[in-house]
Amino acid sequence: MTETEFTLKFAFSLRFPSLHSSIVVRRPGEKQIEMTPEERFDRIERNLEKNTEGTRDLIVLSRTMLTSTEKVLESQKAVTEQIKELREAQAETDAKLNMLIDTLDRIIRRLGKNNTKE
């Protein structure tokens, strides 16, 4: 019996309990289990409780992930601002360095002209 057949048989037994006082439930690879409607109902309740617990855990996990993502986003904004400041400082340093190079170049050229005249 495939998983789909099992599910359909199980669902049918729940929908029409008067047709069967008990039903044989068997998953592939398992031995046959005869269940009364009360046992089936108890089994469904247990599975529902497990699913509810799992859903709660997923909600907690998603909230934790959301909080973590927000913190990462804030950190990323701070780093982006720092990079912007570093770029501006680098541009100022480049400008000052270029001015220094120009000044030294003029001084060296002037000294070179004075030495060649002598």
C-alpha positions as CSV (number, residue, x, y, z in Angstrom):
1,M,0.0,0.0,0.0
2,T,1.4,3.4,-1.0
3,E,1.5,6.4,1.3
4,T,-1.3,7.9,-0.8
5,E,-3.5,4.8,-0.5
6,F,-2.9,4.7,3.2
7,T,-3.9,8.4,3.6
8,L,-7.0,7.9,1.5
9,K,-8.1,4.8,3.5
10,F,-7.5,6.5,6.7
11,A,-9.3,9.7,5.7
12,F,-12.2,7.6,4.4
13,S,-12.5,5.8,7.7
14,L,-12.6,9.1,9.6
15,R,-15.2,10.5,7.3
16,F,-17.5,7.4,7.4
17,P,-16.9,5.8,10.8
18,S,-20.3,4.1,10.7
19,L,-19.1,1.9,7.8
20,H,-16.4,0.3,9.9
21,S,-16.4,-0.3,13.6
22,S,-12.7,-0.8,13.3
23,I,-10.3,-0.4,10.5
24,V,-7.0,-2.0,9.7
25,V,-4.3,0.7,9.4
26,R,-1.0,-0.2,8.0
27,R,1.8,1.9,6.6
28,P,4.2,0.4,4.1
29,G,6.7,-1.8,6.0
30,E,4.7,-1.9,9.2
31,K,2.6,-4.7,10.6
32,Q,-1.2,-4.3,10.5
33,I,-2.9,-2.5,13.3
34,E,-6.6,-2.7,14.0
35,M,-7.9,0.6,15.4
36,T,-11.2,1.5,16.8
37,P,-12.6,5.0,16.0
38,E,-11.6,6.1,19.5
39,E,-8.0,4.9,19.0
40,R,-7.9,6.7,15.6
41,F,-9.2,9.9,17.2
42,D,-6.6,9.6,20.0
43,R,-3.9,9.1,17.4
44,I,-5.1,12.1,15.4
45,E,-5.1,14.2,18.6
46,R,-1.5,13.2,19.4
47,N,-0.4,14.1,15.9
48,L,-2.2,17.4,16.1
49,E,-0.5,18.2,19.4
50,K,2.9,17.4,17.8
51,N,2.1,19.6,14.8
52,T,1.0,22.4,17.1
53,E,4.2,22.2,19.1
54,G,6.2,22.2,15.9
55,T,4.3,25.2,14.6
56,R,5.1,27.1,17.9
57,D,8.7,26.2,17.6
58,L,8.8,27.5,14.0
59,I,7.2,30.7,15.1
60,V,9.8,31.2,17.8
61,L,12.5,30.4,15.3
62,S,11.2,32.8,12.7
63,R,11.0,35.6,15.3
64,T,14.6,34.9,16.3
65,M,15.7,35.0,12.7
66,L,13.8,38.3,12.1
67,T,15.5,39.9,15.1
68,S,18.9,38.6,14.0
69,T,18.3,39.9,10.5
70,E,17.4,43.4,11.8
71,K,20.6,43.5,13.9
72,V,22.7,42.5,10.8
73,L,21.0,45.2,8.8
74,E,21.8,47.8,11.4
75,S,25.4,46.7,11.5
76,Q,25.6,46.8,7.7
77,K,24.3,50.4,7.7
78,A,26.9,51.4,10.2
79,V,29.7,49.7,8.2
80,T,28.4,51.4,5.0
81,E,28.6,54.8,6.7
82,Q,32.1,54.1,7.9
83,I,33.2,53.1,4.4
84,K,31.7,56.4,3.1
85,E,33.7,58.3,5.7
86,L,36.9,56.4,4.8
87,R,36.4,57.2,1.1
88,E,36.0,60.9,1.9
89,A,39.1,60.9,4.1
90,Q,41.0,59.0,1.3
91,A,40.0,61.6,-1.2
92,E,41.3,64.4,1.1
93,T,44.5,62.5,1.6
94,D,44.9,62.0,-2.2
95,A,44.4,65.7,-2.8
96,K,47.0,66.7,-0.1
97,L,49.5,64.2,-1.5
98,N,49.0,65.5,-5.0
99,M,49.7,69.0,-3.7
100,L,52.8,67.9,-1.9
101,I,54.1,66.1,-5.0
102,D,53.4,69.2,-7.1
103,T,55.3,71.4,-4.6
104,L,58.3,69.0,-4.4
105,D,58.3,68.8,-8.2
106,R,58.5,72.6,-8.5
107,I,61.2,72.8,-5.9
108,I,63.3,70.1,-7.6
109,R,62.9,71.7,-11.0
110,R,63.8,75.1,-9.6
111,L,66.9,73.6,-8.0
112,G,67.8,71.8,-11.2
113,K,67.6,75.1,-13.2
114,N,69.8,76.9,-10.7
115,N,72.4,74.1,-10.8
116,T,72.6,74.1,-14.6
117,K,73.2,77.9,-14.8
118,E,76.4,77.7,-12.7
